[in-house]
Amino acid sequence: MGKKMSRTKQILTGTRGAVAIIVAVVTMFVLLGFAAFAIDFGYAYVVKNELQNAADAAALAGASVLFSDNGRCLAAGSPYSCCSGSKTGSCDPGVIDVANVTTTAQEVAARNKSGGAPVPVPTVEIGHYAFAASPASPGDFTPTTTYTQIIDWVTRDFSDLNGDTAFINAVKVTVSRTDVPRFFSRIWSSAPLALTVQATAYVGFAGSLEPGAADQPIAICKQSITDKDGKYTACNTGRMSNSGSDADTHNTSAWTNFTQPCETANKHTVESLICATGNPKPIRFGSGIGSTGGTVNVILKSLRDNCFKPRTRTQPLNATLPVVDCPKNNPDVCSKVVGVVNVDIVWISEKDADTEKKFADEDFPPSQMGSWTCPSGYTRVQCWDHFVDHFKLKNVDDLTATYAQKSIYFVPTCTPHEPTGGTGGENYGVLARFPVLVNAR
C-alpha cells in the first residue's frame, strides 16, 4: 500500500510539473502578444500624433488666408484691391479663393512627416463652424459648396452669425494613412494599420492686435457702438467723442497709451503716439489697457493739427482702433479690451462753433470730405446740418449731434477691410487675421 501511494505521488508531481511548463509557455505567448500589440500600437500612437500636428498646422495655414492673403475682396468697395499686383483671386467681391486656401493647407502639411514618411495629401474643406451651447462640447462644422461669403455679416451680431451656416469662417483638414506597418503583431494580421485625424481652424472677429495695427492712441467704448443688448448697431452711424456728460449715458472713447499691464495714460504717454507707427507691442484681448477719459487738450490739438489737418483734408481719416468696455460714464484707467473696430474720423472740432464766425475759425466746412460736399449757397451753419445728416452723426443718446467743443466725430465703417489681429473679439466689423483651432464634430 505504501509503495502504491508513493508511485501515485510521483505521477501527480510529474503532472504538475508538465502543467506548469505548459502554463509558462502559454503565459509567455500571451505576454509576447501583449508586448507586440503594445509596441505596434505605441508606434501607431506616435504616428497619429505626428499626423495630428500636420493637420493642425495645415488647418491654421489654410484659415489664415481665408480672407486676406488669397487676394480677393470681402465686399464691393473694400479698401484693398483684389485685381492688382500679383494677386490671383477672383475679382468677384464675394468669392472665396478655394484654390489658394487648399494649396496653402496642403503645402504646409507636406512639410511634415509621420513615422518617417511624408504626410499624405490632406482633404481640405471650407465652411462654417458653429460653437455649441456648452463650451465643453464640440461645435459643428458644415462644409460649403458655394464658396461665396454672405454680404451682411458686418451688421449682424455674433450669436446670429453663429447659427448661420452660410457664413464662411472655418477650414477643416482631414489626413489619413492606410500604410502604418505592423512589426510584432503581424503574427495575428499582416494588414497595415489605418489612421485618420482631423483639425478645424476657426477665423472669428479681431480681439487682439499685432504691433502697429492700432492706428491712433484712441480706444472706442463698446457702449457707443452697441445697443442695450450689446449688439453692434453703429455701422454707418456717426458718433462724437465728447458727448457723455450725463451720468446715465456712456462716454464714447478714451485716450490710450496701449500699455498692458496698464500704466497711467496721460498727455505725456499718449501724445507721442499720435500719427505715429501705432501700438509698439501687441494688444491682448480680455486684458486692461492704459486709458483715460476727458478731452486732454494737448492730445486733441496734436491729433487735429498734425494728423487730421482740417485745412487740407478732403478724405476721412481711417483708423483701426481697440474697443474697450466702459461700464461707467467715463472710461477706467485700465479699460478691458473686448474687440476691434474700424472708423472714419470725419471731423475734429476745437471750439464751440455756434456762430458763423466760430465756424470760420474752425475751418468749416472743408472743401470736401469723402463723398460729402456742401451744397452751393449754404451758410456755414447750414453746411454743418447737411454734414451731420450725411454722416448720420449722433451723440451717445442717439440724438443728432450738435457742434460740440473739442470733439472727435467718427463713423464706424461698414465696408469690410483687410482682417487684422487674433481671433477672440465680438463682431465690430473686423475679421481676425489669425485663426484658432477648435473642437469640431
C-alpha positions as CSV (number, residue, x, y, z in Angstrom):
1,M,0.0,0.0,0.0
2,G,2.8,2.4,0.8
3,K,4.6,1.7,-2.4
4,K,1.4,2.3,-4.4
5,M,0.9,5.7,-2.7
6,S,4.5,6.6,-3.4
7,R,4.0,5.8,-7.1
8,T,0.8,7.8,-7.3
9,K,2.6,10.8,-5.7
10,Q,5.4,10.6,-8.3
11,I,2.9,10.6,-11.1
12,L,1.0,13.6,-9.7
13,T,4.2,15.5,-9.1
14,G,5.3,14.9,-12.7
15,T,1.9,16.0,-14.0
16,R,2.0,19.2,-12.0
17,G,5.5,19.9,-13.5
18,A,4.2,19.4,-17.0
19,V,1.2,21.7,-16.4
20,A,3.5,24.3,-15.0
21,I,5.6,24.2,-18.2
22,I,2.5,24.4,-20.4
23,V,1.1,27.3,-18.4
24,A,4.5,29.1,-18.6
25,V,4.7,28.6,-22.3
26,V,1.1,29.9,-22.8
27,T,1.7,32.8,-20.5
28,M,4.9,33.6,-22.4
29,F,3.0,33.7,-25.7
30,V,0.2,35.9,-24.1
31,L,2.8,38.3,-22.7
32,L,4.6,38.4,-26.1
33,G,1.3,39.1,-27.7
34,F,0.6,42.0,-25.4
35,A,4.1,43.3,-25.9
36,A,3.7,43.0,-29.7
37,F,0.4,45.0,-29.5
38,A,1.9,47.5,-27.1
39,I,4.9,48.2,-29.3
40,D,2.9,48.3,-32.5
41,F,0.1,50.5,-31.2
42,G,2.6,52.6,-29.3
43,Y,4.2,53.3,-32.6
44,A,0.9,53.9,-34.2
45,Y,0.1,56.5,-31.4
46,V,3.3,58.4,-32.2
47,V,2.5,58.3,-35.9
48,K,-1.1,59.6,-35.2
49,N,0.3,62.4,-33.1
50,E,2.6,63.4,-36.0
51,L,-0.4,63.3,-38.4
52,Q,-2.4,65.4,-36.0
53,N,0.3,68.0,-35.8
54,A,0.4,68.2,-39.6
55,A,-3.4,68.5,-39.7
56,D,-3.4,71.3,-37.1
57,A,-0.7,73.3,-38.9
58,A,-2.4,72.8,-42.3
59,A,-5.8,73.9,-41.0
60,L,-4.3,77.0,-39.4
61,A,-2.4,77.9,-42.6
62,G,-5.5,77.5,-44.8
63,A,-7.7,79.5,-42.5
64,S,-5.1,82.3,-42.2
65,V,-5.5,83.0,-45.9
66,L,-9.3,82.5,-46.0
67,F,-10.0,86.3,-46.0
68,S,-6.8,88.2,-46.6
69,D,-3.8,86.6,-48.4
70,N,-6.0,85.0,-51.1
71,G,-6.1,88.3,-52.9
72,R,-9.9,88.7,-53.1
73,C,-12.2,91.4,-51.8
74,L,-14.5,90.8,-48.9
75,A,-17.1,93.2,-50.4
76,A,-17.5,95.8,-53.1
77,G,-15.5,98.9,-52.2
78,S,-13.1,97.1,-49.9
79,P,-10.1,99.2,-49.1
80,Y,-7.7,96.6,-50.6
81,S,-7.9,95.6,-54.2
82,C,-8.4,92.0,-55.5
83,C,-7.3,92.8,-59.0
84,S,-3.9,94.3,-58.7
85,G,-0.3,93.3,-58.4
86,S,0.4,89.6,-58.1
87,K,-3.0,88.7,-56.6
88,T,-4.7,85.8,-58.4
89,G,-8.0,85.6,-56.6
90,S,-11.4,86.1,-58.1
91,C,-12.4,89.7,-58.6
92,D,-16.0,88.8,-57.7
93,P,-16.2,90.6,-54.3
94,G,-17.9,87.6,-52.5
95,V,-15.9,84.6,-53.9
96,I,-13.5,82.7,-51.7
97,D,-10.2,81.7,-53.4
98,V,-10.6,78.0,-52.8
99,A,-7.5,77.1,-54.7
100,N,-5.3,79.3,-52.6
101,V,-6.8,78.0,-49.3
102,T,-6.4,74.4,-50.4
103,T,-2.9,74.8,-51.8
104,T,-1.7,76.7,-48.7
105,A,-3.0,74.0,-46.3
106,Q,-1.6,71.1,-48.4
107,E,1.8,72.7,-48.8
108,V,2.1,73.1,-45.0
109,A,1.0,69.5,-44.4
110,A,3.6,68.3,-46.9
111,R,6.4,69.9,-44.8
112,N,5.6,67.4,-42.1
113,K,6.4,63.7,-41.7
114,S,4.7,60.9,-39.7
115,G,6.6,57.7,-38.9
116,G,9.5,59.0,-41.1
117,A,7.2,59.1,-44.2
118,P,5.8,62.2,-45.9
119,V,2.3,63.1,-44.7
120,P,-0.3,62.2,-47.4
121,V,-2.1,65.0,-49.2
122,P,-4.9,66.1,-46.9
123,T,-8.6,66.8,-47.8
124,V,-9.4,70.5,-47.3
125,E,-12.9,71.7,-46.6
126,I,-14.1,75.3,-46.3
127,G,-17.3,76.1,-44.4
128,H,-19.0,77.3,-41.3
129,Y,-18.1,76.5,-37.7
130,A,-20.8,76.9,-35.0
131,F,-20.0,76.9,-31.3
132,A,-22.0,74.5,-29.1
133,A,-24.2,75.8,-26.3
134,S,-21.8,74.2,-23.8
135,P,-18.2,75.3,-24.0
136,A,-17.2,71.7,-23.1
137,S,-19.0,70.3,-26.2
138,P,-17.6,70.2,-29.7
139,G,-19.1,72.6,-32.2
140,D,-20.4,71.7,-35.6
141,F,-18.6,72.2,-38.9
142,T,-20.8,72.5,-42.0
143,P,-18.9,72.5,-45.3
144,T,-20.0,74.8,-48.1
145,T,-20.2,74.1,-51.8
146,T,-20.8,77.7,-52.9
147,Y,-17.7,79.4,-51.6
148,T,-19.4,82.7,-51.5
149,Q,-19.4,84.9,-48.4
150,I,-22.6,86.4,-47.2
151,I,-22.7,90.2,-47.7
152,D,-24.4,91.4,-44.5
153,W,-22.2,89.8,-41.9
154,V,-20.8,93.2,-40.8
155,T,-24.1,94.3,-39.3
156,R,-25.0,91.1,-37.6
157,D,-24.1,90.0,-34.0
158,F,-22.1,87.0,-33.1
159,S,-25.0,84.8,-31.9
160,D,-26.9,85.4,-35.1
161,L,-23.9,84.6,-37.3
162,N,-23.0,81.5,-35.2
163,G,-26.3,79.9,-36.3
164,D,-26.0,80.8,-40.0
165,T,-24.2,78.0,-41.9
166,A,-23.9,80.3,-44.9
167,F,-21.3,82.4,-43.0
168,I,-17.9,81.1,-44.0
169,N,-15.5,81.2,-41.1
170,A,-13.5,77.9,-40.9
171,V,-11.2,75.4,-42.7
172,K,-11.3,71.7,-41.9
173,V,-8.4,69.4,-42.8
174,T,-8.5,65.6,-42.8
175,V,-5.4,63.5,-43.1
176,S,-5.4,59.7,-43.5
177,R,-2.7,57.0,-43.6
178,T,-3.6,53.4,-44.5
179,D,0.0,52.1,-44.6
180,V,1.2,52.2,-40.9
181,P,3.2,49.0,-40.6
182,R,2.9,46.3,-38.0
183,F,6.2,45.0,-36.6
184,F,5.4,42.3,-34.0
185,S,1.6,42.0,-34.2
186,R,1.7,40.7,-37.8
187,I,1.6,37.2,-36.5
188,W,-2.1,37.9,-36.0
189,S,-2.6,40.1,-39.0
190,S,-0.4,41.3,-41.8
191,A,-2.7,44.2,-42.8
192,P,-1.2,47.6,-42.1
193,L,-3.0,50.0,-39.6
194,A,-5.2,52.8,-40.9
195,L,-5.2,56.2,-39.1
196,T,-7.4,59.3,-39.7
197,V,-7.1,62.6,-38.0
198,Q,-9.0,65.9,-38.4
199,A,-8.4,69.6,-37.5
200,T,-10.6,72.6,-37.7
201,A,-9.4,76.2,-37.6
202,Y,-11.9,79.0,-37.0
203,V,-11.4,82.6,-38.0
204,G,-13.5,84.8,-35.8
205,F,-13.5,88.6,-35.1
206,A,-10.5,90.6,-34.2
207,G,-9.9,90.7,-30.4
208,S,-6.2,91.3,-30.1
209,L,-3.9,93.4,-32.3
210,E,-0.4,92.8,-33.5
211,P,2.2,95.6,-33.1
212,G,1.4,98.6,-35.4
213,A,-2.2,97.5,-36.1
214,A,-3.8,100.2,-34.0
215,D,-3.6,103.5,-36.0
216,Q,-4.2,106.0,-33.3
217,P,-4.0,106.1,-29.4
218,I,-7.8,106.0,-29.1
219,A,-10.0,103.3,-27.7
220,I,-13.7,103.2,-28.7
221,C,-16.2,102.4,-25.9
222,K,-18.3,99.4,-26.9
223,Q,-21.3,101.1,-25.4
224,S,-21.2,103.8,-28.1
225,I,-21.4,101.3,-30.9
226,T,-23.8,98.7,-29.5
227,D,-27.4,98.7,-28.3
228,K,-28.6,98.0,-24.8
229,D,-28.3,94.2,-25.5
230,G,-24.6,94.6,-26.5
231,K,-25.3,94.1,-30.2
232,Y,-23.2,96.0,-32.8
233,T,-25.6,98.5,-34.4
234,A,-23.5,101.6,-35.1
235,C,-22.5,100.7,-38.6
236,N,-22.9,103.9,-40.7
237,T,-24.0,105.9,-37.6
238,G,-21.5,108.5,-36.6
239,R,-20.6,109.4,-33.0
240,M,-18.9,112.2,-31.2
241,S,-16.2,111.5,-28.6
242,N,-17.3,114.3,-26.2
243,S,-20.9,113.5,-25.7
244,G,-21.3,111.5,-22.5
245,S,-21.8,114.2,-19.9
246,D,-25.0,112.6,-18.5
247,A,-24.2,110.1,-15.7
248,D,-26.8,107.7,-17.2
249,T,-25.1,107.6,-20.5
250,H,-21.6,106.4,-21.6
251,N,-18.7,108.2,-23.0
252,T,-17.7,107.2,-26.5
253,S,-14.0,106.8,-26.4
254,A,-10.8,107.1,-24.4
255,W,-7.2,108.0,-25.0
256,T,-4.8,105.1,-24.6
257,N,-1.1,104.5,-24.4
258,F,-1.5,100.9,-25.4
259,T,0.1,99.6,-22.2
260,Q,-0.6,96.1,-20.8
261,P,-0.2,95.8,-17.9
262,C,-1.8,99.2,-17.5
263,E,0.4,102.2,-17.0
264,T,-1.0,105.7,-16.4
265,A,-2.3,107.2,-19.6
266,N,-1.7,110.9,-19.7
267,K,-0.7,113.6,-22.2
268,H,3.0,112.7,-21.9
269,T,2.5,109.0,-22.7
270,V,-0.3,109.4,-25.3
271,E,0.8,112.5,-27.4
272,S,3.9,110.8,-28.7
273,L,1.7,108.1,-30.2
274,I,-0.4,110.5,-32.3
275,C,0.0,109.8,-36.0
276,A,3.0,107.5,-35.2
277,T,3.5,103.9,-36.0
278,G,0.7,102.5,-33.8
279,N,0.9,100.3,-30.8
280,P,4.5,99.3,-30.1
281,K,3.5,96.0,-28.5
282,P,0.7,93.5,-29.1
283,I,-2.7,94.4,-27.6
284,R,-4.2,91.4,-25.8
285,F,-7.9,90.6,-25.9
286,G,-9.5,90.5,-22.5
287,S,-6.8,92.4,-20.6
288,G,-7.0,96.0,-19.4
289,I,-5.3,98.7,-21.4
290,G,-3.9,102.0,-20.1
291,S,-6.6,104.6,-20.8
292,T,-8.1,107.9,-19.7
293,G,-11.2,109.9,-20.5
294,G,-11.8,113.5,-21.0
295,T,-10.7,116.0,-23.6
296,V,-7.0,116.4,-22.8
297,N,-6.4,119.5,-24.9
298,V,-2.8,118.8,-25.8
299,I,-3.6,115.4,-27.3
300,L,-6.7,116.5,-29.2
301,K,-4.9,119.5,-30.7
302,S,-2.0,117.3,-31.7
303,L,-4.3,114.9,-33.4
304,R,-6.2,117.7,-35.1
305,D,-3.3,119.8,-36.3
306,N,-0.6,117.2,-37.0
307,C,-2.7,114.2,-38.3
308,F,-6.2,115.2,-39.3
309,K,-5.1,118.6,-40.7
310,P,-8.5,120.1,-41.4
311,R,-7.3,122.9,-43.7
312,T,-6.2,120.4,-46.3
313,R,-8.1,117.2,-45.6
314,T,-10.6,116.0,-48.2
315,Q,-11.0,112.4,-47.1
316,P,-11.9,110.9,-43.7
317,L,-9.0,109.8,-41.5
318,N,-9.4,106.0,-41.4
319,A,-8.3,104.2,-38.2
320,T,-8.4,100.7,-36.8
321,L,-8.8,101.0,-33.0
322,P,-9.3,98.7,-30.0
323,V,-12.8,98.5,-28.5
324,V,-13.0,98.7,-24.7
325,D,-15.7,98.2,-22.1
326,C,-16.8,101.5,-20.4
327,P,-19.3,100.4,-17.7
328,K,-19.3,103.9,-16.2
329,N,-19.8,107.3,-17.8
330,N,-16.1,107.8,-18.1
331,P,-13.6,105.1,-19.2
332,D,-11.5,103.5,-16.4
333,V,-7.8,103.9,-16.2
334,C,-7.4,100.3,-17.2
335,S,-10.3,99.6,-19.6
336,K,-10.8,96.0,-20.7
337,V,-10.2,95.2,-24.4
338,V,-13.2,93.5,-26.0
339,G,-12.6,93.8,-29.7
340,V,-11.5,95.9,-32.7
341,V,-13.4,98.4,-34.8
342,N,-12.5,100.4,-37.9
343,V,-13.7,104.0,-38.1
344,D,-13.6,107.0,-40.3
345,I,-12.8,110.2,-38.4
346,V,-14.7,112.9,-40.4
347,W,-14.1,116.0,-38.3
348,I,-12.3,117.2,-35.2
349,S,-13.6,120.4,-33.6
350,E,-11.6,122.7,-31.4
351,K,-14.0,125.5,-30.5
352,D,-17.7,125.6,-29.7
353,A,-18.9,127.0,-33.0
354,D,-22.5,128.3,-32.5
355,T,-22.0,131.2,-34.8
356,E,-20.9,131.8,-38.4
357,K,-17.6,133.4,-37.2
358,K,-16.7,130.5,-34.9
359,F,-17.3,128.1,-37.8
360,A,-15.0,130.2,-39.9
361,D,-12.3,130.0,-37.1
362,E,-12.8,126.2,-37.2
363,D,-12.0,125.9,-41.0
364,F,-15.5,124.6,-41.5
365,P,-16.8,123.5,-44.0
366,P,-13.9,121.6,-45.7
367,S,-13.8,121.8,-49.5
368,Q,-14.8,118.1,-49.5
369,M,-15.0,115.2,-47.0
370,G,-15.1,111.9,-48.9
371,S,-18.5,111.7,-50.7
372,W,-19.8,114.9,-49.0
373,T,-19.7,118.4,-50.3
374,C,-21.6,121.4,-49.0
375,P,-24.4,122.4,-51.4
376,S,-23.8,125.7,-53.2
377,G,-25.3,128.8,-51.4
378,Y,-25.4,127.2,-48.0
379,T,-24.2,129.1,-44.9
380,R,-21.7,127.5,-42.7
381,V,-24.4,126.6,-40.2
382,Q,-26.5,125.0,-43.0
383,C,-23.4,123.1,-44.2
384,W,-22.9,121.7,-40.7
385,D,-26.5,120.5,-40.6
386,H,-26.1,118.9,-44.0
387,F,-22.8,117.3,-42.9
388,V,-24.5,115.8,-39.8
389,D,-27.3,114.3,-41.9
390,H,-24.8,112.9,-44.5
391,F,-22.7,111.1,-41.9
392,K,-25.6,110.3,-39.5
393,L,-23.7,112.0,-36.7
394,K,-25.3,111.4,-33.2
395,N,-24.3,111.5,-29.6
396,V,-24.5,108.5,-27.3
397,D,-28.2,109.1,-26.6
398,D,-28.9,108.8,-30.4
399,L,-29.7,112.5,-30.6
400,T,-28.5,114.4,-33.6
401,A,-25.0,115.7,-32.9
402,T,-24.6,119.4,-32.3
403,Y,-21.3,121.1,-33.0
404,A,-19.6,120.4,-29.7
405,Q,-16.4,122.0,-28.4
406,K,-13.3,119.8,-28.6
407,S,-14.8,116.7,-30.0
408,I,-13.9,113.9,-32.5
409,Y,-16.7,112.9,-34.9
410,F,-16.3,109.4,-36.2
411,V,-18.2,106.9,-38.2
412,P,-17.8,103.1,-37.8
413,T,-17.2,101.7,-41.3
414,C,-19.5,99.2,-42.9
415,T,-17.2,98.1,-45.7
416,P,-15.2,95.1,-44.8
417,H,-11.5,95.6,-45.0
418,E,-8.3,93.5,-44.6
419,P,-8.5,91.4,-41.5
420,T,-6.1,92.0,-38.6
421,G,-5.2,90.7,-35.2
422,G,-6.1,87.5,-33.4
423,T,-9.5,85.7,-33.1
424,G,-11.4,86.3,-29.9
425,G,-13.4,89.5,-30.1
426,E,-17.1,90.3,-30.7
427,N,-18.2,91.4,-34.2
428,Y,-17.5,95.1,-34.5
429,G,-17.0,94.7,-38.3
430,V,-13.3,93.5,-38.3
431,L,-12.5,89.9,-39.0
432,A,-9.4,88.4,-37.4
433,R,-6.2,87.7,-39.3
434,F,-5.1,84.8,-37.2
435,P,-7.3,81.7,-36.7
436,V,-7.5,79.3,-33.7
437,L,-8.0,75.6,-33.5
438,V,-11.4,74.4,-32.3
439,N,-13.0,71.1,-31.4
440,A,-15.5,70.2,-34.1
441,R,-17.8,67.3,-35.0
